[in-house]
Amino acid sequence: MPSSFMTTQENQQDPLIISSTSPSDQETPNNTTMAGLPITEGKKNQLVVAFIAFTAILGYLAATQPSGAGWRFFSWHPFLMITGFIGMMGSSAIIKKRGGYANTKMHGILSSTGLMMAFGGLYVIYRNKESMGKDHITTLHALAGIITISAAVGPAVVGGVFLHPDFGIDKTNQMFRKAHKWFGRIVTSDIKILAAFAVPLVAMVPMTLV
């Protein structure tokens, strides 16, 4: 067989390989799943929407406990907290890892919305305890919730005032960027920290209903 023919055959690429990956998939690790398979931007958006919807369903299930209680004013507390902290803030952390101008802005919108939802959940439990004549912040559940919400305010202020891609007053400051990144990880996106907060909070929910 002629050597020129062999060289041509060796230089040809499998069309299946070409169609399954793109230059951006090869150059950007965030475009792959844990299994190493390529994932498109459209699929990422679908996953984010599905994750938010899933946490909203979980929030609703928690909000209607105990079984048969139905929806009442108190129900807004677990619904807003779960959907805000896990659904909105969790999704915002995932989106930010994709990088880019549009994703950065969406990161800010989702995380800020999640924080507002958390404050809404805080207002609901405050009004609920007031109406029942109960004291405030008397359980570890309440104390952990106050600490978590307070800790989330700092990254939101730094991100919105200093690092916003359009009007941030010091958006190139590496110290602010690193502080925002790592403090945000502690509050919302480090799975070990989230588990340390979430497991005791969920475990103590029955005690707050009696």
N, C-alpha and C positions, 0 to 999 in steps of 0.2 A: 504493500500500500504506500502511495507517495507520502513523503513527510509533510508536504504542504497541506495535504488533505487532513492528516492527523492533527496538525497545528490548528486548522480551522475548526475541527470537531472539538478540540480541547478548549478553544476560546469561546465556544458557544455556551450560553447560559440557559439553564432550564427555565422555560417560561413560567412554570408554576412558582418557582422561587422568586422570580421578578414580580409576579402579581401579588405575592403574599407579603412583601415588605416594600417599604419606600425609604428614600434617603433619610427622612425625618425619623422614621421608626428605628433605623440603624444608628443614628447619631444621638437620639434622645432616649436614655434608659427609661424615663417616665412613660414612654409610649408602649411599654410591654407589661404583661401581667406577671404574677409571681412564677408562672410556668414558662415564661420567656416568649410567649406568643404575642404578636402585634395586636394592638387595640387602637381603634380609630377614635378621633375626637368625638364623633357622634355617639359612640358606645360609652365613652366616659361621661358625657352629658346624661345619657340614659341611666347610667349607674348612679350618678348623683341624685337624679330625680327619684329613682327607685329607693335609694337609701333614706331620703327625706320622708317619702311616703311610708316606708316601713316603720320609721321611728314615730311618725304621727299615729299609725295604727297601734303601736305599742303604748304610746301616750294615752290613747283613747281607752285601751284595755285597762291600764293602770288607773285611769280617771274614773272608771265605773265600778271599781272595787269598793267594798266587798260585793260578791255576786248578788245581783238583784237590786243593788243600790241605785243604779241608773245614773244619769247625768244630773249634777247639781252645781251650785256655785263653786264649791271646793274643787270640783273636777278640773277646773281650769288650771289649778296649781300643778298637779303632776303632768297634765297634758302640755302646758307651756314650757315647763322645765325640761322634760324629756325631749320634746321636739326642738326647743331652742338650743340647748347645750349639745345634744348628741346629733340631731338631724342637721341643723343649720350650721353650728360651729364646726362640727366634724366634717361636713361637706366642704366648708370654706377652707379648711386645712388641706384637704385633698386637692381642691382646685388650685390653690396657691402653688403646690408642688409642680404643676404643669408649666408655670412660668408665663411670662408675657404680659403685655399691657392689659388686655381684656380680662384675662384670668385674675390678675391682681385686683382690678376693680370689682369683679364678681366676688372675690375673696372678702373684700371689705364690706360689700353689701350683705352677703350671707352672714358673716360673723356679727355685724352690727345688728341685723335683724334678730339673730339668735340671742344677743345680749338684751335687746328690748323685750323679747319674749320672756326671758328669764326674770327681768324686772317686773313684767306683768304677772308672772307666777308668784313673785315675792309679794306684790300688792294683794293678790287674791288671798294668800294665806294670812296676811296681816289683817285684812278685813274679816276673814272667817273667824279668826281667834278673837277679834274685837267683839264680833256679834255673839260669840259664845261665852264671853267674859273670861277667857283664858289668858294666862301670862305669855309673854313672847320669849323666844330663845331660851327655852328651858330644857331642851334635849340636844344630844349630840347631832342628831339629824339637822336640827335648825341651825346649830352653830357651824356645822360643816357647809351648809348651804350658803350662809352669810359670807363665810370666808371665800368660798368658790366664786360667788358673784362679785365680791369686792376685788378679788384677784383678776377677774376678767376685765375690769374697767381699765386698768393700766394699759394693757396691750391695745385696747380699743382707742384710747386717747392718743397714744403714741402713733398708732397706725393712721388714724384720721387726721391728726393735726400735723404731724411731722413727715409721714411717709406716703401720703396719698400721691399717686402718680401725676395728678393734675395740679394740685395746689398745696402739696406738702411743703412746709416752710424749711425743711432740712432733709429732703428725701434721699440725698446721697450720703448722709452721715452713717458710716458703717457701725458706729457704736449703737445708735438707735435701731438700726436694722437688725443687728445681732441680738440686742436686748428684746426687741419685739418678737423675733423668731423663737428664741429659747424660752421666754416667759410664756408665750402662747402655747408652746409645746407642753409645758408643765401643766397649764390649765386645761387644755382641750385635746391635744393630739398625741400625747405619750400614753400608750395603752396601759402601761403599768400604773401610772399615776391615776388615770381614769378608773382603773379597776379598784385602786386603793380608796378612791372617793365613792365610786358607785356601789360596790358591794355592801359597805356598811349603811349607806343611804337607803338602798332597796330593802335590806334586812330589817331596818328600823321603821319602815313605813307602817306595818301593822300597829306599832306602839303609838304612832301619831294619830291613828284613827279612833282610839278608844278614849 
